[in-house]
Amino acid sequence: PVFIQLCGIDKENAIQIVRMTSTHGNIPEPLRLAHLIATGVVLGESTGKA
């Protein structure tokens, strides 16, 4: 599950944004990319060639 916190947006719009950014399964793309980057940094696999 993905938990969202609302601030300045109604629930329906927040849910719509999360669904629109979930292009690879159920995880929103910004969250998926943050996880990939953090994993690379922790494991030392980030070479800085991006």
C-alpha positions, 0 to 999 in steps of 0.5 A: 500500500502507498500512504498519502498525506493531503495538504492543499489538495482534495482526496480524489485529486491526490488519488488520481495523481498517484494513479497517473504516476504509477506506470510500473505496477502499483508503485508511483514512479517518483517513489520507485526512482527514489528507491532505485537511487537510494539502493544504488547509493547504499550498495555503492553502485552509483558511479555518477555517470548519469 
